[in-house]
Amino acid sequence: MKSPFYYQGHHTKIAFDVKKHLNSLEDSFPTSINTPRALGDTYEDILRDDFRNLLGNWCKNYSNDFARRAMADIAFTDVNGFYSMIDVKTHNENTNFNMPNLTSVERLTSRSLKSLF
C-alpha cells in the first residue's frame, strides 16, 4: 500500500500551509535575528511547535523530541500508519548561491532504521 498522504498529493497542501503560516509570522520576529542560521533555527523552533496543528486530521502520532544531531526534527505517523521523518530546512529565494543539504543513502537509511527501534 502506498501512502495516500504523499501519493494523493495531500503533502502539497501541507507544504503550502507551512509556507503561509511562516510568512504570516515574519513581522513578529525579533530584530536580533540577523543571520540566515539564526532565522533558520527560529523557523525550525516554530515548526516543531506548530506542525502538528498544520497536519490536522492526518496526524495520528507526533514527535518533535530529537537529539540535536539527529537528522529528523519532526516525525509523525499518519492516519494510515505511515511513519514520516522531517528535517526542517530553509531556502532564501533572494540569493543566487545556495548550498543544498546532502545526505548519503547509507546515513539516511541507518539513522531512519535506528529511530524506529
LOLUMPA-194812 format. One line per 4 residues: number of its first residue (from 0); their letters; for each residue x, y, z of N, C-alpha, C, O, CB. Coordinates in steps of 0.1 Angstrom, whole numbers. Glycine has a CB too. Layout:
# LOLUMPA-194812
NUM) a) X/Y/Z/X/Y/Z/X/Y/Z/X/Y/Z/X/Y/Z; ...;
***
This chain:
# LOLUMPA-194812
0) mksp) 8/-12/0/0/0/0/9/12/0/19/13/7/-10/0/12; 5/22/-8/12/35/-8/5/45/1/-7/45/3/13/40/-23; 13/54/6/8/64/15/-1/74/7/4/81/-2/19/72/22; -14/75/10/-23/85/4/-18/99/7/-20/108/-1/-37/83/9;
4) fyyq) -12/101/18/-7/115/22/2/120/11/1/131/7/0/114/35; 11/111/6/21/116/-4/16/113/-18/17/121/-27/34/109/-2; 10/101/-21/7/97/-34/-6/103/-39/-9/103/-51/6/82/-35; -14/109/-31/-26/116/-35/-24/131/-34/-33/139/-36/-38/112/-27;
8) ghht) -12/136/-30/-8/150/-31/-12/158/-19/-11/170/-19/-15/156/-42; -16/152/-8/-20/159/4/-8/167/10/-10/177/16/-27/150/15; 4/161/9/16/168/14/18/182/8/24/190/14/28/159/12; 13/183/-5/15/196/-12/7/207/-5/11/218/-3/11/195/-26;
12) kiaf) -5/204/0/-13/213/7/-7/217/20/-7/229/24/-28/208/9; -1/207/27/5/209/40/17/219/38/20/228/45/10/196/47; 25/216/27/37/225/24/32/239/21/39/248/26/44/219/11; 21/241/14/16/254/12/12/261/25/14/273/27/4/254/2;
16) dvkk) 5/253/34/1/258/47/12/262/56/12/272/63/-8/248/54; 23/254/55/35/257/63/41/271/58/44/279/66/46/246/61; 43/272/45/48/285/40/39/297/43/44/307/47/50/284/24; 26/295/42/17/306/45/18/309/60/18/321/64/2/302/42;
20) hlns) 19/299/69/20/301/83/32/309/87/32/318/94/19/288/90; 44/304/81/57/311/84/57/325/79/62/334/86/68/303/78; 52/327/67/51/341/62/42/350/70/45/362/71/46/341/47; 32/345/76/23/353/84/30/357/97/26/367/104/10/345/88;
24) leds) 41/351/101/48/354/114/60/363/111/66/367/121/52/341/120; 63/365/99/75/373/95/77/386/103/88/389/107/76/375/80; 67/394/104/68/407/110/69/406/126/72/416/132/55/415/107; 67/394/131/68/393/146/81/388/151/83/386/163/57/384/151;
28) fpts) 91/385/141/104/381/145/112/392/152/111/403/147/112/375/133; 119/389/162/128/399/168/138/404/158/143/397/150/135/394/181; 142/417/159/152/423/150/166/417/153/175/419/145/152/438/152; 168/410/165/181/404/168/184/392/159/195/387/159/181/400/183;
32) intp) 174/387/152/176/376/143/182/382/130/175/387/121/163/368/140; 195/382/129/202/389/117/211/380/109/218/385/101/209/401/122; 210/367/111/218/358/103/209/347/97/199/344/103/230/352/111; 213/342/86/205/331/80/203/319/89/193/313/90/211/326/67;
36) ralg) 214/316/97/214/304/106/204/307/117/196/298/121/228/302/112; 204/319/123/195/322/134/181/322/129/172/318/136/199/336/140; 178/327/117/165/327/112/160/313/109/149/309/112/164/335/99; 169/305/104/165/290/101/162/283/114/153/275/115/177/283/94;
40) dtye) 170/286/125/167/280/138/154/284/143/147/276/150/179/283/148; 151/297/141/138/302/146/126/295/138/116/291/145/137/317/144; 127/294/125/117/287/118/116/272/123/104/267/124/120/287/103; 127/266/125/127/252/130/119/251/143/111/242/145/141/246/131;
44) dilr) 122/260/152/116/260/165/101/262/164/93/255/171/121/271/175; 97/271/155/82/274/153/76/262/148/65/258/152/81/286/143; 82/255/138/76/243/132/75/232/141/66/224/141/83/240/119; 85/230/150/84/219/160/71/221/168/65/211/171/97/220/169;
48) ddfr) 68/233/171/56/236/179/43/235/171/32/231/176/57/249/186; 43/240/159/31/242/151/28/232/141/16/232/136/32/256/145; 37/223/137/35/214/126/23/204/128/16/201/119/47/207/123; 22/200/140/11/190/143/-2/196/140/-11/190/134/12/186/158;
52) nllg) -4/209/144/-17/216/140/-19/217/125/-30/216/120/-18/229/147; -8/220/118/-9/221/104/-12/208/97/-18/208/86/5/227/98; -8/197/103/-12/184/97/-26/181/99/-32/174/91/-3/173/104; -32/186/109/-47/184/111/-50/170/113/-44/163/121/-55/190/100;
56) nwck) -61/165/107/-66/151/108/-56/141/103/-58/129/105/-79/150/102; -46/145/96/-36/135/90/-28/129/101/-22/118/100/-28/141/80; -26/136/112/-17/132/123/-23/122/133/-33/126/139/-11/144/130; -17/111/134/-21/101/145/-12/102/157/-17/103/168/-21/87/139;
60) nysn) 1/102/154/11/103/165/21/113/160/24/114/148/18/89/168; 27/121/169/36/132/166/48/132/176/46/130/188/28/145/166; 59/135/171/71/137/179/80/148/174/82/149/162/79/124/180; 84/156/183/94/167/180/106/167/190/113/177/191/87/180/179;
64) dfar) 108/155/196/118/154/206/130/145/201/130/133/203/112/148/219; 139/152/194/150/145/188/163/151/193/163/163/197/150/146/173; 174/144/193/187/149/197/192/159/188/187/160/176/197/137/198; 200/168/192/205/180/184/211/175/170/209/182/160/215/188/191;
68) rama) 218/164/170/225/159/158/216/149/150/221/144/140/238/153/161; 204/147/154/195/138/147/192/144/134/191/156/132/182/134/155; 189/135/124/185/140/111/171/146/111/168/155/104/187/130/100; 163/140/119/149/144/119/147/155/130/153/155/140/140/132/123;
72) diaf) 138/164/127/134/175/136/120/172/141/116/175/152/135/189/130; 112/166/132/98/163/134/95/149/128/101/145/118/89/174/128; 86/142/135/82/129/129/67/127/132/62/132/143/90/117/134; 60/120/123/46/117/126/42/104/120/48/100/109/37/129/121;
76) tdvn) 32/98/125/26/87/119/12/92/115/4/97/122/24/74/129; 9/89/102/-4/94/97/-15/84/100/-12/74/105/-3/97/81; -27/88/96/-39/80/100/-39/66/93/-46/58/97/-51/88/96; -30/65/83/-29/52/76/-18/43/81/-15/32/76/-28/54/61;
80) gfys) -11/48/92/0/41/98/14/43/92/23/36/95/-3/27/98; 15/52/82/28/55/76/36/65/85/31/75/89/26/61/62; 49/62/87/57/70/96/66/79/87/72/74/77/66/61/105; 66/92/90/74/102/82/83/109/91/79/114/102/65/111/74;
84) midv) 95/111/87/105/119/95/108/131/86/110/131/74/118/111/98; 109/143/93/110/156/86/122/163/91/124/165/104/98/164/87; 131/167/82/143/176/86/139/190/81/139/192/69/156/170/80; 137/199/90/133/213/86/145/220/79/156/221/85/128/221/98;
88) kthn) 143/225/67/154/233/60/147/245/55/136/246/52/160/224/49; 156/256/54/151/268/49/159/271/36/170/266/33/153/280/59; 153/280/28/160/284/15/156/298/12/145/302/11/155/274/3; 167/306/11/165/320/8/163/322/-7/173/320/-15/177/329/13;
92) entn) 152/325/-12/149/326/-26/155/338/-33/155/340/-45/134/325/-29; 160/348/-24/166/360/-29/181/359/-32/187/370/-34/162/371/-20; 187/348/-31/201/346/-33/204/338/-45/196/330/-50/208/340/-20; 216/340/-51/219/333/-63/227/320/-60/227/311/-68/228/342/-72;
96) fnmp) 234/320/-48/242/308/-44/236/302/-32/234/308/-22/256/312/-42; 233/289/-33/228/282/-21/235/268/-21/239/262/-31/213/280/-22; 237/263/-9/243/250/-7/232/240/-2/227/242/9/255/251/3; 229/230/-10/218/221/-6/223/212/5/235/210/8/214/212/-18;
100) nlts) 214/206/12/217/197/23/218/183/17/207/178/12/206/197/35; 230/177/16/231/164/10/233/154/21/241/156/30/243/164/0; 226/143/20/227/132/29/229/119/22/222/116/12/215/131/39; 239/111/26/241/98/19/229/89/22/223/90/32/254/92/23;
104) verl) 227/80/12/216/70/14/220/61/26/211/57/34/215/61/1; 233/58/27/237/49/39/233/56/52/228/49/61/252/46/38; 236/69/53/233/76/66/218/77/68/213/75/79/240/90/66; 211/80/57/197/81/58/190/69/63/182/69/72/191/86/45;
108) tsrs) 194/58/56/187/45/60/191/40/74/183/35/81/190/35/49; 204/41/77/208/36/90/202/44/101/198/39/112/223/36/91; 202/58/100/196/66/110/181/64/111/175/64/122/199/81/108; 174/62/100/160/61/99/156/48/106/146/47/114/154/61/85;
112) lksl) 163/37/103/160/24/109/163/24/124/155/18/132/168/13/103; 173/31/129/176/31/143/165/38/151/162/35/162/190/38/145; 159/49/145/149/57/152/136/49/153/128/52/162/147/70/144; 134/38/145/122/30/146/122/20/157/112/15/162/120/23/133;
116) f) 134/17/162/136/7/172/140/12/186/142/4/195/145/-4/167;
***
